[in-house]
Amino acid sequence: MTAFALDDPLDRGSGLPRPGNLLRTAADSIPPSGLVLLAIFSVQLGAGFAKELFSALPPSAVVFLRITAGALIIGSFVRPRLKGLSWRDWAVGIGFGVTLALMNLSFYEALSRLPMGIAVAIEFLGPLGVAVAASRRRIDLLWIALAGAGVALLAPWGQSASVSWLGIGLAMVAGVGWAGYILLSAAAGRRFPGTSGLSFAMIVSAVVIAPVGVTTGGAELLQPELLLIGLGVGLLSSVIPYSLELQALRRMPKQVFGILMSLEPAVAALIGVLLLNEVLHAQQWAAIVCIVAASLGSTRRRKVQ
């Protein structure tokens, strides 16, 4: 899950994480559309590796590793400003962090019960809902209906053993969290300089998820190989895509960025097939296409406003 937003909440000031600075020279030679696609693949590869960890750790413990790794890496280069914050600044930053924790926890719990492509497609209803709510055009009813048809095609109406109602519900909760993430990240971008709002939120998120993650993970969290994979998941899911997206947003219109981000459910399904051998049925692929098409339609509609 990455920074999908109507505005560019993270593009405030010049404070990029240092990993992004190290990649800047190479990134300048890559078209911005290529950077967005690399960011999408990075996020979904991170989700794929995280799902493989579920055989050794519960999803809540994997979320803890992922968020903590990302918070440590980003926080070590972009230290959040605490002095002089108003109570509203604290409220936004803490709300942002709590939302980030709950979004990732519900998504990983959904991921443990659903194929990747299906989990991401359902979760994507969150940013799609924000986009449609911001537009309020009659044609948006078409995109809502198309997305609803996609969910209906995914639902286990009694015959599909590969999809669970609980998994769908958790993915929807993650979608609501993603919508909240978009709104709160925009608010944090107005109140915190550079990317310090994201750094603040990730630290809060790590603190919030720590009791659950440590309790469920236990001593297994101390295994070096699991810690190394968790670090990799944090890099792939947070640090690398955030850096690539910020670079891309500086060089391309936000509407084009949104159109490219609409491909994320399809990329998730592809990674699920290649990395996890999650073979989807034709009906499930059709559902993912419906949700991707709804996202593309709503994004293109915003472009002409």
matplotlib code that plots the C-alpha trace (Angstrom):
import matplotlib.pyplot as plt

x = [0.0, 1.4, 0.7, -2.4, -4.0, -6.0, -3.3, 0.4, 0.5, 4.1, 5.4, 6.0, 9.4, 12.6, 12.9, 13.2, 14.3, 18.0, 17.4, 15.5, 18.5, 20.8, 18.6, 18.0, 20.6, 19.5, 15.8, 16.4, 17.2, 13.9, 10.6, 8.2, 5.7, 8.4, 9.1, 5.4, 5.4, 8.5, 6.9, 3.8, 5.9, 8.0, 4.9, 3.4, 6.7, 6.8, 3.3, 4.2, 7.3, 5.2, 2.6, 5.3, 6.3, 2.8, 4.0, 6.4, 4.7, 1.1, 0.1, 0.1, 3.8, 4.7, 2.9, 5.0, 8.2, 7.2, 6.1, 9.0, 11.6, 10.1, 9.9, 13.5, 14.8, 12.7, 13.0, 16.8, 16.9, 13.8, 13.4, 10.0, 9.7, 8.1, 8.9, 6.3, 3.5, 0.0, -2.5, -4.1, -0.8, -0.4, -4.0, -3.4, 0.0, -1.3, -4.5, -2.4, -0.2, -3.1, -4.9, -1.6, -1.4, -5.0, -4.9, -1.9, -3.1, -6.5, -4.8, -2.3, -5.1, -7.1, -4.0, -3.7, -7.2, -7.4, -5.2, -3.2, -5.0, -8.4, -7.2, -5.7, -8.7, -11.1, -8.8, -8.6, -12.3, -11.0, -9.1, -11.7, -14.4, -12.3, -11.9, -15.6, -16.7, -14.4, -15.9, -19.7, -20.5, -23.4, -21.0, -19.5, -22.5, -21.2, -17.8, -19.6, -21.7, -18.7, -16.7, -19.8, -20.0, -16.4, -17.0, -20.1, -18.0, -15.4, -17.9, -18.1, -21.8, -21.4, -19.1, -15.6, -13.3, -10.5, -12.3, -13.8, -16.3, -14.0, -11.2, -13.4, -14.6, -11.0, -10.0, -12.9, -11.8, -8.3, -9.9, -11.6, -8.3, -6.7, -9.3, -8.5, -4.8, -5.3, -7.2, -4.9, -1.7, -3.0, -3.7, -0.2, 1.4, -0.1, 1.1, 4.5, 7.4, 8.7, 8.1, 8.4, 4.6, 5.1, 8.0, 6.0, 3.1, 5.2, 6.8, 3.3, 2.2, 5.1, 4.3, 0.6, 1.2, 4.1, 2.0, 0.0, 3.0, 5.3, 2.6, 1.7, 5.2, 7.0, 10.5, 10.2, 10.7, 14.3, 15.3, 17.9, 16.4, 12.9, 14.3, 16.1, 13.1, 11.1, 13.6, 13.3, 9.5, 9.8, 12.1, 10.0, 6.7, 7.5, 10.9, 11.5, 8.0, 7.6, 10.9, 10.0, 6.5, 7.8, 10.3, 7.6, 5.1, 7.7, 7.8, 4.3, 0.7, -1.1, -3.9, -1.5, -0.1, -3.6, -4.2, -1.1, -1.8, -5.1, -3.1, -2.1, -4.7, -3.8, -0.1, -0.9, -2.7, 0.2, 2.7, 0.4, 0.5, 4.2, 5.5, 2.8, 1.3, -2.2, -4.1, -7.3, -10.4, -11.8, -14.5, -12.0, -9.9, -13.1, -13.8, -10.3, -10.7, -14.0, -12.4, -9.4, -11.7, -13.7, -10.6, -9.3, -12.7, -12.9, -9.3, -9.8, -12.9, -11.0, -8.5, -11.0, -12.5]
y = [0.0, 3.3, 7.0, 7.0, 10.4, 13.1, 15.6, 15.1, 15.0, 13.9, 16.3, 19.2, 20.7, 18.9, 16.3, 13.0, 9.9, 9.3, 6.0, 8.2, 10.6, 7.7, 6.5, 10.0, 9.9, 6.5, 7.5, 10.6, 8.4, 6.5, 7.9, 8.9, 6.3, 3.7, 4.9, 4.5, 0.9, 0.1, 1.4, -0.7, -3.9, -3.1, -2.8, -6.1, -7.9, -6.8, -8.1, -11.4, -11.9, -10.9, -13.5, -16.2, -15.2, -16.2, -19.8, -18.8, -15.8, -14.6, -11.7, -9.3, -10.1, -9.6, -6.2, -5.3, -6.2, -4.4, -1.2, -1.1, -1.7, 1.1, 3.5, 2.9, 3.4, 6.5, 7.9, 7.6, 10.0, 12.1, 13.0, 14.3, 17.7, 17.5, 21.0, 23.6, 21.2, 22.3, 19.8, 19.7, 18.7, 15.9, 14.8, 14.6, 12.9, 10.3, 9.7, 9.2, 6.6, 4.7, 4.6, 3.3, 0.5, -0.6, -0.4, -2.7, -5.0, -5.6, -5.9, -8.5, -10.5, -10.4, -11.4, -14.5, -15.5, -14.3, -14.5, -11.3, -10.0, -10.3, -8.7, -5.7, -5.3, -5.1, -2.8, -0.6, 0.3, 2.7, 5.1, 4.6, 5.8, 8.9, 9.7, 9.3, 11.3, 14.2, 14.2, 14.0, 13.5, 11.4, 9.2, 8.2, 6.0, 3.9, 3.4, 2.6, 0.0, -1.4, -1.8, -3.3, -5.8, -6.7, -7.3, -9.4, -11.6, -12.1, -13.0, -16.7, -17.3, -20.9, -22.5, -20.8, -22.3, -19.9, -16.8, -16.3, -13.7, -12.9, -12.2, -9.9, -8.1, -7.5, -6.3, -3.8, -2.6, -2.1, -0.1, 2.1, 2.5, 3.4, 6.1, 7.5, 7.3, 9.4, 12.1, 12.1, 12.1, 15.2, 16.9, 15.8, 17.2, 20.6, 20.5, 18.8, 19.9, 17.6, 13.9, 14.4, 13.8, 10.3, 9.6, 10.8, 8.5, 5.5, 5.8, 6.1, 3.1, 1.0, 1.9, 1.1, -2.3, -3.4, -4.9, -7.1, -8.0, -8.8, -10.8, -12.9, -13.3, -14.1, -15.4, -16.2, -12.5, -12.8, -15.2, -13.5, -14.8, -13.6, -10.2, -10.0, -10.8, -8.3, -5.7, -6.5, -6.3, -2.9, -1.7, -3.1, -2.0, 1.4, 3.0, 2.2, 2.9, 6.1, 7.4, 6.3, 7.8, 11.2, 11.3, 10.4, 13.0, 15.7, 14.9, 13.9, 15.2, 13.7, 12.5, 10.3, 9.1, 8.1, 6.2, 4.2, 3.4, 1.9, -1.0, -2.1, -4.8, -6.4, -6.3, -7.8, -10.7, -11.2, -11.3, -13.7, -16.1, -15.8, -15.7, -17.6, -19.9, -18.3, -19.4, -17.3, -18.4, -16.5, -15.0, -13.7, -12.1, -10.5, -9.1, -7.6, -6.1, -4.5, -2.8, -1.7, -0.3, 1.6, 3.1, 4.1, 5.6, 7.7, 8.9, 9.8, 11.7, 13.8, 14.6, 16.5, 18.5]
z = [0.0, -1.0, -1.1, -3.4, -2.9, -4.7, -3.7, -3.1, 0.7, 0.9, -1.7, 0.8, 1.0, 0.0, 2.8, 0.9, 2.8, 2.1, 0.3, -2.2, -2.5, -3.1, -6.0, -7.4, -10.1, -11.4, -11.1, -13.2, -16.2, -15.7, -17.1, -14.2, -15.4, -15.0, -11.5, -10.6, -12.0, -10.1, -6.9, -7.5, -8.1, -5.0, -2.8, -4.1, -3.9, -0.3, 0.3, -1.4, 0.8, 3.9, 3.0, 2.8, 6.4, 7.6, 7.7, 10.5, 12.1, 12.5, 10.3, 13.3, 14.0, 10.3, 10.3, 13.4, 11.6, 8.4, 10.2, 12.6, 9.9, 7.8, 10.8, 11.8, 8.3, 7.5, 11.0, 11.0, 8.0, 8.4, 12.1, 12.9, 14.5, 17.9, 19.4, 18.8, 17.7, 18.6, 20.0, 16.5, 15.0, 17.6, 16.9, 13.2, 13.5, 16.1, 14.1, 11.0, 12.8, 14.3, 10.9, 9.3, 11.9, 11.6, 7.8, 7.6, 10.3, 8.7, 5.2, 6.4, 8.2, 4.9, 3.0, 5.1, 4.0, 0.4, -2.7, -3.1, -6.2, -4.5, -1.2, -3.0, -5.3, -2.4, -0.4, -3.5, -3.0, -0.3, -2.5, -5.2, -2.8, -1.9, -5.6, -6.3, -3.2, -4.3, -7.8, -7.3, -11.0, -12.3, -14.2, -10.9, -10.3, -13.2, -11.5, -8.2, -9.9, -11.7, -8.5, -6.8, -9.6, -9.0, -5.3, -6.1, -8.5, -5.8, -3.0, -2.1, -2.8, -1.7, -4.1, -3.9, -1.2, -2.0, -0.8, 2.7, 3.9, 6.8, 4.4, 2.3, 5.4, 6.6, 3.2, 3.3, 6.7, 5.2, 2.3, 4.9, 6.5, 3.2, 2.6, 6.1, 5.3, 2.2, 4.1, 7.1, 5.0, 3.2, 6.6, 7.9, 4.8, 5.6, 9.3, 9.1, 6.9, 4.2, 4.9, 8.6, 9.0, 7.5, 9.7, 12.8, 11.8, 11.2, 14.6, 16.2, 14.1, 15.3, 18.9, 18.5, 16.8, 19.1, 21.9, 19.5, 17.3, 20.1, 22.0, 19.0, 17.5, 20.8, 20.6, 16.9, 16.3, 17.5, 14.7, 12.5, 9.2, 10.1, 11.1, 7.8, 5.8, 7.8, 7.0, 3.3, 3.6, 5.2, 2.4, -0.4, 1.1, 2.5, 1.9, -1.8, -3.1, -1.1, -2.6, -6.1, -5.9, -4.6, -7.5, -10.0, -8.6, -9.1, -12.8, -13.9, -13.4, -10.4, -12.7, -14.7, -11.4, -10.3, -13.6, -13.2, -9.6, -10.7, -12.1, -8.6, -8.1, -11.4, -10.5, -7.1, -8.8, -11.2, -8.3, -6.5, -9.5, -10.0, -6.4, -4.5, -7.1, -6.4, -9.5, -9.9, -11.7, -14.8, -12.6, -10.1, -12.9, -14.3, -10.8, -10.6, -14.1, -13.0, -10.0, -12.0, -14.7, -12.1, -10.7, -14.1, -15.0, -11.9, -12.3, -15.9, -15.1, -12.6, -15.3, -17.4, -14.6]

ax = plt.figure().add_subplot(projection="3d")
ax.plot(x, y, z, "-o")
ax.set_aspect("equal")
plt.show()
